[in-house]
Amino acid sequence: MYNPGCDFGARDVGLCQKAAVTSVTERSRACQIGTARHPPLNFSPTSPIGFQRASLAAVPTVDQYAASIVEKYRVVPDTNSDSHHAADAVLPLVKQWGKQHLLGLTLSGAYVKNTAVTLSSHVDVLVALSPVPGMDMKNIFWSLFEFLTDHDLRPHTRNVSIQLQSKGVYVDLIPACRGRDSTENMLFNKRSGRAVHTDVARHVHLIANSGRQQEICAFKIWRERMALDFPSLYLELTVLRALGNERFGQLADNILAVMRHLSNRFEQSVVADPANSDNILSKDLSGDDKRAIASAARTALYEENWKKIIW
């Protein structure tokens, strides 16, 4: 159920204040001091009351605006989607590369979590391999990259994946080694330069069943708009932590709650891989990277126009 939140133009001190307003006069006064709940997008405290009432029917609330932006960029998992067809088109080439070591090709990552946005990646494919004699995970990762390069696909590397374009869509290939009877994966983390043990299926289950996909998508959009370095799993887990005590169904309020977490606690927080506590995801970013994220969040909290927060 919608529970309107603090005035989206309020300063941080007013963002979490839950003042009960019982009259038009009190509501107008609360808006002026930054303690009112979310007004419509073009609301102005100095506008005549009659104008405010006339505008409410036509102007979206900030919840509606935020939801519309999420839906604009969200990738919907569907077997008939462009993303699905793009992934299918790449599979024969990957099979050619993997040969007898290939255990399977599985749609994975943000695509199956329902948190993929078109600004960063459309679809992820987990390339599961049996251990390759004489090759460690780093060699396997770069072998796939070189193979795709030799086939003129112009790939580029990301944190644990290799991204390429297929049918105008971004496809991320995630090479991983595992035993035939195991669900655990070994990935290569390009950022740290070492192999990491994890369980991609466990990540998918956690995020896909969190009920926080809208908020996660909103922050992936925000990350891309702000040109921030913020690895996706780290971002997803940070959003879940920030919203641990927040209600569902209040998108704008929850976006602000995550912004407050990023601005006040993010830099000091230790975030570990839920499938491997020795894999500390928060170590993947430098102090400067974390400060940039926290600074962008503080700026967003002071922003008076939601169209400058996510768009």
LUMNU-745813 format. One record per residue (C-alpha): residue number from 1; residue in one letter; y, z, x. Coordinates in steps of 0.001 Angstrom, whole numbers, plus 500000, padded with zeros to 6 digits. Each point is the difference from the previous one (the first is absolute). Last residue first. Layout:
REM residues N
<pt><k>NUM</k><r>a</r><north>Y</north><up>Z</up><east>X</east></pt>
...
This chain:
REM residues 311
<pt><k>311</k><r>w</r><north>509886</north><up>484697</up><east>515791</east></pt>
<pt><k>310</k><r>i</r><north>499409</north><up>503584</up><east>501019</east></pt>
<pt><k>309</k><r>i</r><north>502696</north><up>502449</up><east>501087</east></pt>
<pt><k>308</k><r>k</r><north>503064</north><up>497744</up><east>499674</east></pt>
<pt><k>307</k><r>k</r><north>499210</north><up>499107</up><east>496396</east></pt>
<pt><k>306</k><r>w</r><north>499728</north><up>503735</up><east>499384</east></pt>
<pt><k>305</k><r>n</r><north>503767</north><up>500292</up><east>500432</east></pt>
<pt><k>304</k><r>e</r><north>501601</north><up>503312</up><east>500936</east></pt>
<pt><k>303</k><r>e</r><north>498294</north><up>500302</up><east>503394</east></pt>
<pt><k>302</k><r>y</r><north>500066</north><up>503520</up><east>501436</east></pt>
<pt><k>301</k><r>l</r><north>496242</north><up>500457</up><east>499702</east></pt>
<pt><k>300</k><r>a</r><north>499480</north><up>496498</up><east>501405</east></pt>
<pt><k>299</k><r>t</r><north>501973</north><up>500873</up><east>503140</east></pt>
<pt><k>298</k><r>r</r><north>497819</north><up>503052</up><east>500509</east></pt>
<pt><k>297</k><r>a</r><north>496889</north><up>497826</up><east>499669</east></pt>
<pt><k>296</k><r>a</r><north>501322</north><up>497493</up><east>502553</east></pt>
<pt><k>295</k><r>s</r><north>500635</north><up>502857</up><east>502441</east></pt>
<pt><k>294</k><r>a</r><north>496505</north><up>501380</up><east>499552</east></pt>
<pt><k>293</k><r>i</r><north>498441</north><up>496577</up><east>500616</east></pt>
<pt><k>292</k><r>a</r><north>502157</north><up>499369</up><east>503100</east></pt>
<pt><k>291</k><r>r</r><north>499213</north><up>503494</up><east>501292</east></pt>
<pt><k>290</k><r>k</r><north>496291</north><up>499264</up><east>499680</east></pt>
<pt><k>289</k><r>d</r><north>500309</north><up>496769</up><east>502001</east></pt>
<pt><k>288</k><r>d</r><north>502091</north><up>501754</up><east>502659</east></pt>
<pt><k>287</k><r>g</r><north>497424</north><up>502776</up><east>500346</east></pt>
<pt><k>286</k><r>s</r><north>497338</north><up>497370</up><east>500560</east></pt>
<pt><k>285</k><r>l</r><north>497516</north><up>499006</up><east>497326</east></pt>
<pt><k>284</k><r>d</r><north>496217</north><up>499810</up><east>500335</east></pt>
<pt><k>283</k><r>k</r><north>499805</north><up>503733</up><east>500636</east></pt>
<pt><k>282</k><r>s</r><north>500462</north><up>500598</up><east>496266</east></pt>
<pt><k>281</k><r>l</r><north>496613</north><up>498384</up><east>499426</east></pt>
<pt><k>280</k><r>i</r><north>498097</north><up>502766</up><east>501764</east></pt>
<pt><k>279</k><r>n</r><north>496395</north><up>498785</up><east>500303</east></pt>
<pt><k>278</k><r>d</r><north>498158</north><up>503198</up><east>500914</east></pt>
<pt><k>277</k><r>s</r><north>499873</north><up>500969</up><east>496310</east></pt>
<pt><k>276</k><r>n</r><north>497826</north><up>496972</up><east>499251</east></pt>
<pt><k>275</k><r>a</r><north>499542</north><up>498707</up><east>496438</east></pt>
<pt><k>274</k><r>p</r><north>503179</north><up>501595</up><east>498645</east></pt>
<pt><k>273</k><r>d</r><north>501906</north><up>498486</up><east>502971</east></pt>
<pt><k>272</k><r>a</r><north>502467</north><up>502633</up><east>501126</east></pt>
<pt><k>271</k><r>v</r><north>503682</north><up>500469</up><east>499199</east></pt>
<pt><k>270</k><r>v</r><north>501977</north><up>502575</up><east>502013</east></pt>
<pt><k>269</k><r>s</r><north>503400</north><up>500652</up><east>498480</east></pt>
<pt><k>268</k><r>q</r><north>503002</north><up>500747</up><east>502245</east></pt>
<pt><k>267</k><r>e</r><north>501862</north><up>496704</up><east>499492</east></pt>
<pt><k>266</k><r>f</r><north>499099</north><up>499874</up><east>496306</east></pt>
<pt><k>265</k><r>r</r><north>501421</north><up>503336</up><east>498936</east></pt>
<pt><k>264</k><r>n</r><north>503652</north><up>499605</up><east>498963</east></pt>
<pt><k>263</k><r>s</r><north>500924</north><up>496321</up><east>499541</east></pt>
<pt><k>262</k><r>l</r><north>496499</north><up>498728</up><east>499283</east></pt>
<pt><k>261</k><r>h</r><north>499256</north><up>502834</up><east>497576</east></pt>
<pt><k>260</k><r>r</r><north>503316</north><up>499456</up><east>498228</east></pt>
<pt><k>259</k><r>m</r><north>499291</north><up>496271</up><east>499727</east></pt>
<pt><k>258</k><r>v</r><north>496550</north><up>500800</up><east>498594</east></pt>
<pt><k>257</k><r>a</r><north>501565</north><up>502145</up><east>497278</east></pt>
<pt><k>256</k><r>l</r><north>502547</north><up>497244</up><east>499306</east></pt>
<pt><k>255</k><r>i</r><north>497228</north><up>497484</up><east>499425</east></pt>
<pt><k>254</k><r>n</r><north>498280</north><up>502571</up><east>497807</east></pt>
<pt><k>253</k><r>d</r><north>503029</north><up>500438</up><east>497771</east></pt>
<pt><k>252</k><r>a</r><north>500300</north><up>496218</up><east>499614</east></pt>
<pt><k>251</k><r>l</r><north>496308</north><up>499564</up><east>499162</east></pt>
<pt><k>250</k><r>q</r><north>499589</north><up>502781</up><east>497471</east></pt>
<pt><k>249</k><r>g</r><north>496538</north><up>499287</up><east>498549</east></pt>
<pt><k>248</k><r>f</r><north>498057</north><up>502553</up><east>502038</east></pt>
<pt><k>247</k><r>r</r><north>501356</north><up>503459</up><east>500731</east></pt>
<pt><k>246</k><r>e</r><north>500831</north><up>501241</up><east>503478</east></pt>
<pt><k>245</k><r>n</r><north>498157</north><up>502716</up><east>501913</east></pt>
<pt><k>244</k><r>g</r><north>498145</north><up>497807</up><east>502513</east></pt>
<pt><k>243</k><r>l</r><north>502683</north><up>497305</up><east>499911</east></pt>
<pt><k>242</k><r>a</r><north>501100</north><up>500316</up><east>503638</east></pt>
<pt><k>241</k><r>r</r><north>496394</north><up>500155</up><east>501212</east></pt>
<pt><k>240</k><r>l</r><north>498974</north><up>496906</up><east>498040</east></pt>
<pt><k>239</k><r>v</r><north>503048</north><up>498075</up><east>501274</east></pt>
<pt><k>238</k><r>t</r><north>499198</north><up>500990</up><east>503583</east></pt>
<pt><k>237</k><r>l</r><north>496394</north><up>498874</up><east>499549</east></pt>
<pt><k>236</k><r>e</r><north>501133</north><up>496543</up><east>498880</east></pt>
<pt><k>235</k><r>l</r><north>502557</north><up>499654</up><east>502797</east></pt>
<pt><k>234</k><r>y</r><north>497481</north><up>500944</up><east>502706</east></pt>
<pt><k>233</k><r>l</r><north>497524</north><up>497553</up><east>498469</east></pt>
<pt><k>232</k><r>s</r><north>502670</north><up>497278</up><east>499973</east></pt>
<pt><k>231</k><r>p</r><north>501453</north><up>500356</up><east>503480</east></pt>
<pt><k>230</k><r>f</r><north>503770</north><up>500784</up><east>499906</east></pt>
<pt><k>229</k><r>d</r><north>502271</north><up>497943</up><east>502273</east></pt>
<pt><k>228</k><r>l</r><north>503103</north><up>499610</up><east>497858</east></pt>
<pt><k>227</k><r>a</r><north>501717</north><up>496709</up><east>499137</east></pt>
<pt><k>226</k><r>m</r><north>502015</north><up>501737</up><east>497237</east></pt>
<pt><k>225</k><r>r</r><north>498950</north><up>497431</up><east>497389</east></pt>
<pt><k>224</k><r>e</r><north>496428</north><up>500075</up><east>501311</east></pt>
<pt><k>223</k><r>r</r><north>499755</north><up>503797</up><east>499892</east></pt>
<pt><k>222</k><r>w</r><north>501642</north><up>500137</up><east>496546</east></pt>
<pt><k>221</k><r>i</r><north>497416</north><up>497530</up><east>498639</east></pt>
<pt><k>220</k><r>k</r><north>497206</north><up>502057</up><east>501547</east></pt>
<pt><k>219</k><r>f</r><north>501672</north><up>503056</up><east>498522</east></pt>
<pt><k>218</k><r>a</r><north>500010</north><up>498576</up><east>496479</east></pt>
<pt><k>217</k><r>c</r><north>496380</north><up>498910</up><east>500395</east></pt>
<pt><k>216</k><r>i</r><north>499018</north><up>503574</up><east>500883</east></pt>
<pt><k>215</k><r>e</r><north>501925</north><up>501347</up><east>497001</east></pt>
<pt><k>214</k><r>q</r><north>498271</north><up>497582</up><east>497643</east></pt>
<pt><k>213</k><r>q</r><north>496581</north><up>500688</up><east>501543</east></pt>
<pt><k>212</k><r>r</r><north>500231</north><up>503760</up><east>499467</east></pt>
<pt><k>211</k><r>g</r><north>497086</north><up>500490</up><east>497579</east></pt>
<pt><k>210</k><r>s</r><north>497936</north><up>501220</up><east>502956</east></pt>
<pt><k>209</k><r>n</r><north>496769</north><up>498179</up><east>499142</east></pt>
<pt><k>208</k><r>a</r><north>500707</north><up>496792</up><east>501933</east></pt>
<pt><k>207</k><r>i</r><north>501482</north><up>502032</up><east>502859</east></pt>
<pt><k>206</k><r>l</r><north>496996</north><up>502249</up><east>500610</east></pt>
<pt><k>205</k><r>h</r><north>497319</north><up>497392</up><east>499257</east></pt>
<pt><k>204</k><r>v</r><north>501593</north><up>497424</up><east>502307</east></pt>
<pt><k>203</k><r>h</r><north>500343</north><up>502492</up><east>502848</east></pt>
<pt><k>202</k><r>r</r><north>496355</north><up>500989</up><east>499566</east></pt>
<pt><k>201</k><r>a</r><north>498937</north><up>496352</up><east>500142</east></pt>
<pt><k>200</k><r>v</r><north>501949</north><up>499589</up><east>503263</east></pt>
<pt><k>199</k><r>d</r><north>498025</north><up>502754</up><east>501707</east></pt>
<pt><k>198</k><r>t</r><north>501328</north><up>500869</up><east>503471</east></pt>
<pt><k>197</k><r>h</r><north>499196</north><up>499918</up><east>503698</east></pt>
<pt><k>196</k><r>v</r><north>502827</north><up>498756</up><east>502208</east></pt>
<pt><k>195</k><r>a</r><north>499950</north><up>497558</up><east>502916</east></pt>
<pt><k>194</k><r>r</r><north>502852</north><up>500112</up><east>502476</east></pt>
<pt><k>193</k><r>g</r><north>503254</north><up>498234</up><east>500846</east></pt>
<pt><k>192</k><r>s</r><north>502154</north><up>502548</up><east>498167</east></pt>
<pt><k>191</k><r>r</r><north>501979</north><up>497403</up><east>498054</east></pt>
<pt><k>190</k><r>k</r><north>497225</north><up>497422</up><east>499976</east></pt>
<pt><k>189</k><r>n</r><north>497658</north><up>502389</up><east>498218</east></pt>
<pt><k>188</k><r>f</r><north>496567</north><up>498410</up><east>500220</east></pt>
<pt><k>187</k><r>l</r><north>497699</north><up>500963</up><east>497183</east></pt>
<pt><k>186</k><r>m</r><north>496629</north><up>501783</up><east>499915</east></pt>
<pt><k>185</k><r>n</r><north>498695</north><up>500374</up><east>496499</east></pt>
<pt><k>184</k><r>e</r><north>497925</north><up>502595</up><east>498174</east></pt>
<pt><k>183</k><r>t</r><north>497971</north><up>498847</up><east>497003</east></pt>
<pt><k>182</k><r>s</r><north>496732</north><up>500043</up><east>501923</east></pt>
<pt><k>181</k><r>d</r><north>496604</north><up>498378</up><east>499470</east></pt>
<pt><k>180</k><r>r</r><north>500622</north><up>496786</up><east>501964</east></pt>
<pt><k>179</k><r>g</r><north>502032</north><up>501784</up><east>502638</east></pt>
<pt><k>178</k><r>r</r><north>503710</north><up>499355</up><east>500150</east></pt>
<pt><k>177</k><r>c</r><north>502562</north><up>497835</up><east>501778</east></pt>
<pt><k>176</k><r>a</r><north>503321</north><up>499008</up><east>498468</east></pt>
<pt><k>175</k><r>p</r><north>502272</north><up>496948</up><east>500010</east></pt>
<pt><k>174</k><r>i</r><north>502783</north><up>500288</up><east>497403</east></pt>
<pt><k>173</k><r>l</r><north>501215</north><up>496574</up><east>498886</east></pt>
<pt><k>172</k><r>d</r><north>503371</north><up>500002</up><east>498211</east></pt>
<pt><k>171</k><r>v</r><north>500795</north><up>497020</up><east>497763</east></pt>
<pt><k>170</k><r>y</r><north>503606</north><up>499021</up><east>499245</east></pt>
<pt><k>169</k><r>v</r><north>500213</north><up>497269</up><east>497334</east></pt>
<pt><k>168</k><r>g</r><north>501328</north><up>496442</up><east>500295</east></pt>
<pt><k>167</k><r>k</r><north>496517</north><up>498500</up><east>499590</east></pt>
<pt><k>166</k><r>s</r><north>498836</north><up>502126</up><east>502919</east></pt>
<pt><k>165</k><r>q</r><north>502442</north><up>501726</up><east>502317</east></pt>
<pt><k>164</k><r>l</r><north>498804</north><up>502266</up><east>502767</east></pt>
<pt><k>163</k><r>q</r><north>499889</north><up>503701</up><east>500748</east></pt>
<pt><k>162</k><r>i</r><north>497793</north><up>501784</up><east>502518</east></pt>
<pt><k>161</k><r>s</r><north>499281</north><up>503634</up><east>499199</east></pt>
<pt><k>160</k><r>v</r><north>500032</north><up>503505</up><east>501449</east></pt>
<pt><k>159</k><r>n</r><north>503751</north><up>500488</up><east>500605</east></pt>
<pt><k>158</k><r>r</r><north>501124</north><up>496381</up><east>499619</east></pt>
<pt><k>157</k><r>t</r><north>499155</north><up>496905</up><east>502001</east></pt>
<pt><k>156</k><r>h</r><north>501282</north><up>496516</up><east>499402</east></pt>
<pt><k>155</k><r>p</r><north>498063</north><up>496923</up><east>499045</east></pt>
<pt><k>154</k><r>r</r><north>501246</north><up>496430</up><east>500479</east></pt>
<pt><k>153</k><r>l</r><north>497118</north><up>498301</up><east>498146</east></pt>
<pt><k>152</k><r>d</r><north>499706</north><up>497224</up><east>502619</east></pt>
<pt><k>151</k><r>h</r><north>496207</north><up>500267</up><east>500316</east></pt>
<pt><k>150</k><r>d</r><north>500325</north><up>501232</up><east>503600</east></pt>
<pt><k>149</k><r>t</r><north>502291</north><up>502751</up><east>498695</east></pt>
<pt><k>148</k><r>l</r><north>497343</north><up>501144</up><east>497523</east></pt>
<pt><k>147</k><r>f</r><north>497430</north><up>500246</up><east>502796</east></pt>
<pt><k>146</k><r>e</r><north>502491</north><up>501773</up><east>502277</east></pt>
<pt><k>145</k><r>f</r><north>500694</north><up>502663</up><east>497361</east></pt>
<pt><k>144</k><r>l</r><north>496297</north><up>500438</up><east>499286</east></pt>
<pt><k>143</k><r>s</r><north>499308</north><up>500524</up><east>503706</east></pt>
<pt><k>142</k><r>w</r><north>502958</north><up>502375</up><east>500202</east></pt>
<pt><k>141</k><r>f</r><north>498441</north><up>502376</up><east>497472</east></pt>
<pt><k>140</k><r>i</r><north>496509</north><up>499682</up><east>501501</east></pt>
<pt><k>139</k><r>n</r><north>501310</north><up>500786</up><east>503486</east></pt>
<pt><k>138</k><r>k</r><north>501770</north><up>503131</up><east>498720</east></pt>
<pt><k>137</k><r>m</r><north>496915</north><up>501096</up><east>498101</east></pt>
<pt><k>136</k><r>d</r><north>497818</north><up>499887</up><east>503115</east></pt>
<pt><k>135</k><r>m</r><north>497992</north><up>496958</up><east>501011</east></pt>
<pt><k>134</k><r>g</r><north>496893</north><up>499815</up><east>502219</east></pt>
<pt><k>133</k><r>p</r><north>497553</north><up>499984</up><east>497119</east></pt>
<pt><k>132</k><r>v</r><north>501747</north><up>499592</up><east>496626</east></pt>
<pt><k>131</k><r>p</r><north>499593</north><up>502964</up><east>497652</east></pt>
<pt><k>130</k><r>s</r><north>499309</north><up>498782</up><east>496454</east></pt>
<pt><k>129</k><r>l</r><north>503005</north><up>498494</up><east>498302</east></pt>
<pt><k>128</k><r>a</r><north>501980</north><up>500669</up><east>496836</east></pt>
<pt><k>127</k><r>v</r><north>503032</north><up>497760</up><east>499424</east></pt>
<pt><k>126</k><r>l</r><north>502083</north><up>501941</up><east>497450</east></pt>
<pt><k>125</k><r>v</r><north>502222</north><up>497554</up><east>498105</east></pt>
<pt><k>124</k><r>d</r><north>503523</north><up>500933</up><east>498911</east></pt>
<pt><k>123</k><r>v</r><north>502158</north><up>498190</up><east>497420</east></pt>
<pt><k>122</k><r>h</r><north>503655</north><up>499294</up><east>499272</east></pt>
<pt><k>121</k><r>s</r><north>501802</north><up>501526</up><east>502959</east></pt>
<pt><k>120</k><r>s</r><north>503546</north><up>501174</up><east>500808</east></pt>
<pt><k>119</k><r>l</r><north>502624</north><up>498913</up><east>497441</east></pt>
<pt><k>118</k><r>t</r><north>497269</north><up>499016</up><east>497539</east></pt>
<pt><k>117</k><r>v</r><north>499119</north><up>503606</up><east>499276</east></pt>
<pt><k>116</k><r>a</r><north>496519</north><up>501529</up><east>500258</east></pt>
<pt><k>115</k><r>t</r><north>499443</north><up>503423</up><east>498414</east></pt>
<pt><k>114</k><r>n</r><north>497153</north><up>499214</up><east>497605</east></pt>
<pt><k>113</k><r>k</r><north>497529</north><up>501845</up><east>502253</east></pt>
<pt><k>112</k><r>v</r><north>497930</north><up>496799</up><east>500004</east></pt>
<pt><k>111</k><r>y</r><north>502852</north><up>497969</up><east>501466</east></pt>
<pt><k>110</k><r>a</r><north>501340</north><up>502850</up><east>502136</east></pt>
<pt><k>109</k><r>g</r><north>496911</north><up>499997</up><east>502169</east></pt>
<pt><k>108</k><r>s</r><north>496803</north><up>498187</up><east>499105</east></pt>
<pt><k>107</k><r>l</r><north>498376</north><up>496801</up><east>498817</east></pt>
<pt><k>106</k><r>t</r><north>496658</north><up>499952</up><east>501780</east></pt>
<pt><k>105</k><r>l</r><north>498419</north><up>497679</up><east>502536</east></pt>
<pt><k>104</k><r>g</r><north>496547</north><up>501034</up><east>501204</east></pt>
<pt><k>103</k><r>l</r><north>497638</north><up>500809</up><east>502834</east></pt>
<pt><k>102</k><r>l</r><north>501206</north><up>497355</up><east>502474</east></pt>
<pt><k>101</k><r>h</r><north>498294</north><up>500286</up><east>503395</east></pt>
<pt><k>100</k><r>q</r><north>497910</north><up>496855</up><east>499525</east></pt>
<pt><k>99</k><r>k</r><north>503072</north><up>497760</up><east>499881</east></pt>
<pt><k>98</k><r>g</r><north>503314</north><up>501888</up><east>499923</east></pt>
<pt><k>97</k><r>w</r><north>502195</north><up>497011</up><east>500882</east></pt>
<pt><k>96</k><r>q</r><north>498424</north><up>497494</up><east>497616</east></pt>
<pt><k>95</k><r>k</r><north>499959</north><up>502644</up><east>497290</east></pt>
<pt><k>94</k><r>v</r><north>503727</north><up>500506</up><east>500552</east></pt>
<pt><k>93</k><r>l</r><north>500562</north><up>496251</up><east>499588</east></pt>
<pt><k>92</k><r>p</r><north>498017</north><up>499908</up><east>496760</east></pt>
<pt><k>91</k><r>l</r><north>501923</north><up>503055</up><east>498688</east></pt>
<pt><k>90</k><r>v</r><north>503551</north><up>498648</up><east>500294</east></pt>
<pt><k>89</k><r>a</r><north>500045</north><up>498006</up><east>496745</east></pt>
<pt><k>88</k><r>d</r><north>498547</north><up>502918</up><east>498044</east></pt>
<pt><k>87</k><r>a</r><north>502910</north><up>502208</up><east>501105</east></pt>
<pt><k>86</k><r>a</r><north>502506</north><up>497460</up><east>498716</east></pt>
<pt><k>85</k><r>h</r><north>498119</north><up>499709</up><east>496699</east></pt>
<pt><k>84</k><r>h</r><north>500174</north><up>503777</up><east>499499</east></pt>
<pt><k>83</k><r>s</r><north>503692</north><up>500107</up><east>500814</east></pt>
<pt><k>82</k><r>d</r><north>500764</north><up>497083</up><east>497683</east></pt>
<pt><k>81</k><r>s</r><north>498394</north><up>501965</up><east>497171</east></pt>
<pt><k>80</k><r>n</r><north>496877</north><up>498974</up><east>498110</east></pt>
<pt><k>79</k><r>t</r><north>497859</north><up>502913</up><east>501220</east></pt>
<pt><k>78</k><r>d</r><north>502824</north><up>502395</up><east>499175</east></pt>
<pt><k>77</k><r>p</r><north>501689</north><up>502815</up><east>501906</east></pt>
<pt><k>76</k><r>v</r><north>503684</north><up>500105</up><east>498944</east></pt>
<pt><k>75</k><r>v</r><north>502373</north><up>499760</up><east>502960</east></pt>
<pt><k>74</k><r>r</r><north>503131</north><up>502061</up><east>499293</east></pt>
<pt><k>73</k><r>y</r><north>503323</north><up>498368</up><east>500815</east></pt>
<pt><k>72</k><r>k</r><north>501689</north><up>499647</up><east>496603</east></pt>
<pt><k>71</k><r>e</r><north>497910</north><up>502801</up><east>498498</east></pt>
<pt><k>70</k><r>v</r><north>501494</north><up>502515</up><east>502418</east></pt>
<pt><k>69</k><r>i</r><north>503500</north><up>498691</up><east>499314</east></pt>
<pt><k>68</k><r>s</r><north>499493</north><up>500306</up><east>496230</east></pt>
<pt><k>67</k><r>a</r><north>498679</north><up>503554</up><east>500381</east></pt>
<pt><k>66</k><r>a</r><north>503132</north><up>501026</up><east>501923</east></pt>
<pt><k>65</k><r>y</r><north>502239</north><up>498504</up><east>497292</east></pt>
<pt><k>64</k><r>q</r><north>498054</north><up>501647</up><east>497181</east></pt>
<pt><k>63</k><r>d</r><north>500134</north><up>503391</up><east>501679</east></pt>
<pt><k>62</k><r>v</r><north>503686</north><up>499454</up><east>500771</east></pt>
<pt><k>61</k><r>t</r><north>500630</north><up>499465</up><east>496306</east></pt>
<pt><k>60</k><r>p</r><north>500483</north><up>496456</up><east>498777</east></pt>
<pt><k>59</k><r>v</r><north>503260</north><up>498976</up><east>498287</east></pt>
<pt><k>58</k><r>a</r><north>499817</north><up>498478</up><east>496498</east></pt>
<pt><k>57</k><r>a</r><north>499449</north><up>502942</up><east>497660</east></pt>
<pt><k>56</k><r>l</r><north>501916</north><up>502476</up><east>502135</east></pt>
<pt><k>55</k><r>s</r><north>503151</north><up>497882</up><east>500196</east></pt>
<pt><k>54</k><r>a</r><north>501387</north><up>500803</up><east>496554</east></pt>
<pt><k>53</k><r>r</r><north>499544</north><up>503716</up><east>500587</east></pt>
<pt><k>52</k><r>q</r><north>501803</north><up>499896</up><east>503337</east></pt>
<pt><k>51</k><r>f</r><north>502833</north><up>497921</up><east>498520</east></pt>
<pt><k>50</k><r>g</r><north>500515</north><up>502526</up><east>497225</east></pt>
<pt><k>49</k><r>i</r><north>500153</north><up>502808</up><east>502552</east></pt>
<pt><k>48</k><r>p</r><north>502845</north><up>498256</up><east>501827</east></pt>
<pt><k>47</k><r>s</r><north>499131</north><up>499113</up><east>503622</east></pt>
<pt><k>46</k><r>t</r><north>501225</north><up>502441</up><east>502649</east></pt>
<pt><k>45</k><r>p</r><north>496498</north><up>501247</up><east>500873</east></pt>
<pt><k>44</k><r>s</r><north>498923</north><up>496382</up><east>500636</east></pt>
<pt><k>43</k><r>f</r><north>496617</north><up>498669</up><east>498965</east></pt>
<pt><k>42</k><r>n</r><north>499110</north><up>496494</up><east>501200</east></pt>
<pt><k>41</k><r>l</r><north>496375</north><up>500773</up><east>500832</east></pt>
<pt><k>40</k><r>p</r><north>499328</north><up>502301</up><east>497071</east></pt>
<pt><k>39</k><r>p</r><north>500394</north><up>503724</up><east>500645</east></pt>
<pt><k>38</k><r>h</r><north>497347</north><up>502100</up><east>501822</east></pt>
<pt><k>37</k><r>r</r><north>500344</north><up>503753</up><east>499429</east></pt>
<pt><k>36</k><r>a</r><north>503306</north><up>501767</up><east>500386</east></pt>
<pt><k>35</k><r>t</r><north>500762</north><up>502289</up><east>502934</east></pt>
<pt><k>34</k><r>g</r><north>502532</north><up>497908</up><east>501929</east></pt>
<pt><k>33</k><r>i</r><north>503234</north><up>501834</up><east>499140</east></pt>
<pt><k>32</k><r>q</r><north>501312</north><up>497243</up><east>497704</east></pt>
<pt><k>31</k><r>c</r><north>496630</north><up>499464</up><east>498363</east></pt>
<pt><k>30</k><r>a</r><north>499810</north><up>503672</up><east>499101</east></pt>
<pt><k>29</k><r>r</r><north>503416</north><up>499872</up><east>498284</east></pt>
<pt><k>28</k><r>s</r><north>498937</north><up>497036</up><east>497862</east></pt>
<pt><k>27</k><r>r</r><north>496776</north><up>501790</up><east>499058</east></pt>
<pt><k>26</k><r>e</r><north>501889</north><up>503201</up><east>499149</east></pt>
<pt><k>25</k><r>t</r><north>502344</north><up>498095</up><east>497677</east></pt>
<pt><k>24</k><r>v</r><north>497156</north><up>498060</up><east>498369</east></pt>
<pt><k>23</k><r>s</r><north>498135</north><up>503234</up><east>499345</east></pt>
<pt><k>22</k><r>t</r><north>496865</north><up>501824</up><east>501064</east></pt>
<pt><k>21</k><r>v</r><north>499685</north><up>499205</up><east>503686</east></pt>
<pt><k>20</k><r>a</r><north>497161</north><up>501806</up><east>501769</east></pt>
<pt><k>19</k><r>a</r><north>500620</north><up>499923</up><east>503743</east></pt>
<pt><k>18</k><r>k</r><north>497049</north><up>498966</up><east>502150</east></pt>
<pt><k>17</k><r>q</r><north>501585</north><up>499904</up><east>503465</east></pt>
<pt><k>16</k><r>c</r><north>497847</north><up>497969</up><east>502425</east></pt>
<pt><k>15</k><r>l</r><north>502487</north><up>497216</up><east>500740</east></pt>
<pt><k>14</k><r>g</r><north>503128</north><up>502052</up><east>499925</east></pt>
<pt><k>13</k><r>v</r><north>500060</north><up>501220</up><east>503606</east></pt>
<pt><k>12</k><r>d</r><north>498793</north><up>496593</up><east>501131</east></pt>
<pt><k>11</k><r>r</r><north>503115</north><up>498294</up><east>498651</east></pt>
<pt><k>10</k><r>a</r><north>499842</north><up>498577</up><east>496535</east></pt>
<pt><k>9</k><r>g</r><north>500156</north><up>496269</up><east>499283</east></pt>
<pt><k>8</k><r>f</r><north>496487</north><up>499929</up><east>498611</east></pt>
<pt><k>7</k><r>d</r><north>500993</north><up>502810</up><east>497677</east></pt>
<pt><k>6</k><r>c</r><north>497025</north><up>502360</up><east>500009</east></pt>
<pt><k>5</k><r>g</r><north>496809</north><up>499122</up><east>498185</east></pt>
<pt><k>4</k><r>p</r><north>499000</north><up>498712</up><east>496601</east></pt>
<pt><k>3</k><r>n</r><north>496600</north><up>501237</up><east>498839</east></pt>
<pt><k>2</k><r>y</r><north>498090</north><up>497024</up><east>498655</east></pt>
<pt><k>1</k><r>m</r><north>496533</north><up>500857</up><east>498667</east></pt>
